[in-house]
């Protein structure tokens, strides 16, 4: 319901003095495939963050320290970074639709293992890492969407598909209740049911785009690493997406340890925070379509830096909740803005770039809870970790500002070359 209202609002806004109609957007691509990509992404996100959503129960079962809790919720995110590179390449080589189906089938494996096994901490760590297969959905779902829609709708279309990160809400809202009723192992078995349902639906409604990416040798994908913008996009997304998924996984630990909330209450408040970041992602892409991704990110990184410093104050709970809600909203907007820029700069390598940038986001999501857990154990407070994260966001803001100036100079030089060419002079004569 909320996602539908948001989509309706976005599609009926004024863009450049004309109404961006629902019919015009839907006719420009293939909306059943967009829906399929959203459902795949949504369910995969639900699976990917299940370890964080059940972390309170797992931590109490094994008696984990602060640093062990951080590693517990961070390993699935690291797994997502690892498997996204593979799925990104597969999306270009065999097609994003086939890669998506493969990703859903393989995601069943760690769910089955955590349901039937996972009786020791090393096992839980290992199977948790394999949950990253579900997190790799990013590298297949977004290329499938991108190749169906023209450039003027890229930010919106990819924002809608990317809003599937709202699957986090399903985990944080229902997993604690299911874990309390049936045990945390059973939660992973139950999660196989919606994954199977979405797999069947996806196979029926999603279609491969008419133009597939040119199949290249695997080594040729490494050429994008020679482009400075590729590294910068990775850095930016490691903060926006890494911050979103890392905080989504770590907030249960933070609320439980800092404020002593009951497990189900923890899940409810985490759901509120995740809601902010999930459903604003399309707005990030839409705004970036209008004013430019660089302009949006400059403002957002400054806001993110200030907000994390506010979180570090460790205020009374409800004041802290307001700041965390704004943090997650800013990170969600940033996710949409980054992926408005990627297809414009790397249109021919969109599969490998979504895998590469998504992997960087996963690495950021792994480092954040790990860092917060380690620094909590070392300093005795969560404040030190939040201040450090805020400082990194501030650096990103400075970098994107300088990057924008460099792009402006390049565009100006290109225009001057065009207008000074003999052909241009002939046209002007």
N, C-alpha and C positions, 0 to 999 in steps of 0.2 A: 504493500500500500504506500509506504513512505517513498520507496524507490520510484513507483509509478507517478506519484505527485511531483517528485523532483524532475523526472524526465519530461512530464507535461509542461512544467514551468520553464525548463531550459529551452524547449523546442518552440516556445511561443514568445521569446524575447525579441527585442528589436536589435538587429545587427546591421549597421551601416545604413540606417534609415528605412529598412524593410523588415517585414516579419519573417523570422526563420520558421517556416511552417512545419508542422509534424509530417504532413504528406511529402513535402519536398525532401526532408531528411530521409524518411523511410524509403522513398523511391530511388534515392541516390545510391543505395547499397542493397543488402539482403538482410532484412530485419530478423528472420528466423535464425540466421547464423549469428547475428549480434546477440540475440537472446540465448542461444546455445553457448556462446562464449562466456556470457555473463554467468549462466548457471554452472558451467564448468569451473570458472574462476571462483565463484561463490562457495561451492561445495569443497573445492580444494583448499581454500583458505580456512574453512571450518576445520578440516582435517589437520592442516598444517599447524594451527595454534592450539590443538587439543591438549598438548603437553603443558602449555602455559595455563590453560583453563582448568586443568586438573592438578596443577602443581602444588596447591595447598595440601591436597590429600596425599600425593606422592611423597612430598617432603616430610609430612608427619609419619608416613608409613616407614620411611627409611631413616628418619632423624637427621636431615641434611643441614649443613651449615649454610651461611649466607652465600659464600662463594659457590658451593655445590648447587644451591638453588638457581643461581645465575647461570651456571653451565647447563643445568637441566632444561631450562626454558630456552636457552640459546642454541643448543645443538640442532634442533629441527630447522632453525633459521639458517644455520651454516650448511645443513644438508640441502636446503633450497638453493643456496648460492652455488653449490657444487653441481647439482643436477640441472640447473637452468642452462648452464653452458652446453650441456649435452642436448637438452631438449630444444634449445635455440637453433643448434646446427641441424637437428632432425627436422625442425619445422621448415627449414629451407630445402633440405634434401628430399624428404618424402612428402612434404606438404603439411601445413599447419593442422589440417583436420585429422589426418592420420596420427600425427604426433600427439594431438590432444587425446585421442582415443587410447593411444599407448600409455600416456601419462596417467589416465584414470585407472586403467587396468593395473598398472604397477603400484599405484597408490594403495591398492587393497592389501598388498603384502605386509607392510609394517602395521596396518590396523589389525590384521589377523594375528601377527606375532605378539603385539602388545595385549591383545585380548586373551590369548591362550598361554602366553609365556610371560616374560618380563618379571621374573621373580627375584632377580638380583639387580643391584644398581648398574653394573656394567652392561647387562642386557637392556635395561631401560635406556641407558645412554645410546647404545648401538641402534636399537629400534627407533628411538626418537630421532636420531640422525636420518634414518630412512624415511621419516615423515616428510623430509625435505623434497621427496619426489612429488608430493602434492603441491608444495611451494613452487616447484618448477613450472607449474601451469602458466605462469606469467609469460614464459617464453614461447608458448604455443597459442594461447588465447588471444593475445594482443596482435600478433602478426596476422592471424586469421581475420580479425576485425579490420585491421588497417588496410589489407589488400582488397577489401570490399568497398571502401568509401573514398571519395575524392579528397583532395588536400584541404578544401575549405571546411570539411566536416571532421577532419582528423582528430582535433582536440576533443570535440564532443563525443564522437564515436568511441574513441579509445578511453575517454573518461567514463562512459557508460559501462563498457566492458570491464574496465578497471575497478568500477564501483563494486565488483564482485568481492572485493576485500571486506564487504559487509558480512561475508560468511563468518568472520571473526565474532560477530554478534551472536550467531547461533551457538558457538562454542562457549563463550563467556556467560551466556544466559542459561543454557540448558545443561552443559556438562557438569557444573557443580551439583545441580539437583539430581542428575542421574548418578553421579558418583556417590552421593550421600545415600541414595536409595539402593543401588545395586553394586557399589564398589567401583573404583576408578578403572579397573581392568575392563569391566563390562562396557564402559563408555566407548571404547575403541571398537568393540564388536558391533555396537548399535550404529556407529558412524558408517559402517559398511553399507547399511540399507539406503540412505540418501545418495551415497556415491554410486551405487548400482542403478538407482532410479535415474539419476542425471546422465549416466553413461548411456542408458537405453534411449533417453530423450534426445541427447546430443546426436547419436547415430542416425536418428530419424530426421531431425530438422536442420542440422548444420550441413552446409555444402561447401566444397572447396571453391575458392575464388576463381574466376575465369582466367586470370593471369597469375601463374605460379612464378615464384622466384627462380632465377637461373641457377641451376645446380653447379656448384663450384667444388673444387678440391678443398678438403678441410683446412689445409695449410693457408689457403687464400683468405680465410676469415681472419687470420691474424693480422692482415694488412690494416684493418681498422684501428689497431692499436698504435699505428704510426701517426694517426690523426690526433692532435692535441685535444680537440673537442670531445673525443670518445672518453678520454680520461676524466675530463671535467664533468661530463654527464654522469659518469660513474661516481665521482665524488659527491655531486649534488644529490643523486638518488640514494646514496648510502646514508645521507642525512634525513631526507624526507621519508622515503619508504622504510629505510632501516630504522629511523626513529619511530615510525608508526607501528611496524610489526614488532620491534623490540620492546616498545613501551606496552603494547597490547599483551605481550607475553610476561613482562616483568611486573606490571601493575598488581596482579594478584599477590605476588610476594611482598611488594611495597605496602599495600593496604593491610595485609595480614601482620607484617612485622612492625610497621610504624604505628598503626592505629588499632591493632588488635581486633579487627572485624571478624565476624563469623564467616565461614567459607562461602555460604550461599549469598550473604550480603556482599562479600567481596566480588563475586561474579556479577551481581546486579550493578554495582557501581562501575566496574570495569566496562560493562556493556554500555553504560551511558557515555563513558569517555570514547569508546571505540565507535559509537554511533556518530559522534562528531566528525571523526576522520574519514569514516566510510562513505557517507552520503554527500560530502562536499567535494569529493574528488572530481566529479563531472564539472562542478563549478570552476575548479582550477583550470581544466582544459578549455572550458568555454571562455573564461576571462582571458586566458592566454591567447586564444584565437582572435580576440578583439584588440588587445593592447600589446601582445607580445609576451612570450614566455620569460624573456630576460627581465623585463620590467616587473613582472609579477614576482619572480623569484628574488629579486633584490629586496623588495618590501618584506616578503615572507621570511627570508633568512634573518633579517633584523628583528622581526617580531618573535621568531622562534628562539633566538638568543636571549631576548629579554624575558620571555615566558619561562624558559628553563631556569634562569636565575631566580624568578619568582617561585618556582617549584622548590628550589634549593632552600628557601626560607622555612620550609616544613611548617607551614601555618596550621591553625586548627582545621579539622578535616573538611568542613564544607567550603571554606575559603580555598583550601588546596584543590578541592574538586573543581571549582570554577576555573582555576588556572590550568589544571590538567585538561579540562574540556577544551579550552582555547588552544592549548598546545597541540592536541590531537587534531583539531580543526585546521590549524595552520599547516601541520604536516600533511594532512589529506589534500589540501589545496596545492601544496608543493608537488605532490605526486602527479596530479593532473597537469601541472605546468611543465614539469620536466618532459613528460611524454607528449606534450605538444611540440617540443623542439626536436626530439629525436627523429621522427619520420621525415621532417623537413630537411635535416642535414644528412641523414643516412637512409634515404628512401629505398635504395637498391640493396641495402644490407639490413633491412628492418628486422629480420629474424634473428640474425646473430647479434645485432645491437640490443634488441630487447632481452636476449639471453645474457649478454655481457653486462648491460646496465642493471638488469634485474639481479644478476649475481652480485654485483657491487652493493645493491640494496640489501641483499641477504647477508653479505659480510658485515655491513653496517648494523643490521638487525642482530647479528650474532655478537658483535663487539659491545653493543650498548648494554644488554643485560649482564654480560660477563663482566664488563667494566664496573657497572653499578654494584654487582655482587661482591667483587674483589675489593673495591674501594670501601664498601660498607664494612666488610670484615677487617680491613686494615685501619680505617679511621674511626669506626664505630658509628658513623652517620651516613645517611644517603646524600647529604648535602654536597659533599665533595664531588661525587660523580655527576650530579646534575649541573653544577657549575662548569665542569670540564666540557660537558656536552654543549652547553650554551656557548662556550668559547669557540668550539669547533664550528657551530652554526654561524657565528659572527665572521669567522675566517671565510666561510663559504659566501657570505654576503659581499665581502670585499672582492673575492675572486670573480663572482658573477658580474659585479659592477665593472671591473677591469675588462672582463671578457666582452661585455656589451660595447664598451668604448672601442675595443679592437675591431669588432665586427662592423661598427659604424665607419671606421677609417677604411676598412677593406671595401665596403660598399661604395663609399665616396670615391675611392681610387678607381674602382671598376667603372663607375658612371663617367668619371672624367676621361677614362680611356675610350669609352664608347663614343662620347660626344666629340672627342678630338680626332676620331678616325676619319680617313678619307671618305668613307661611305657616308658617315654622318654629315661631313661638311658638304658633300654633294646634295644630300637631302635638304640641308638648310639653305642651299643657294637658290 
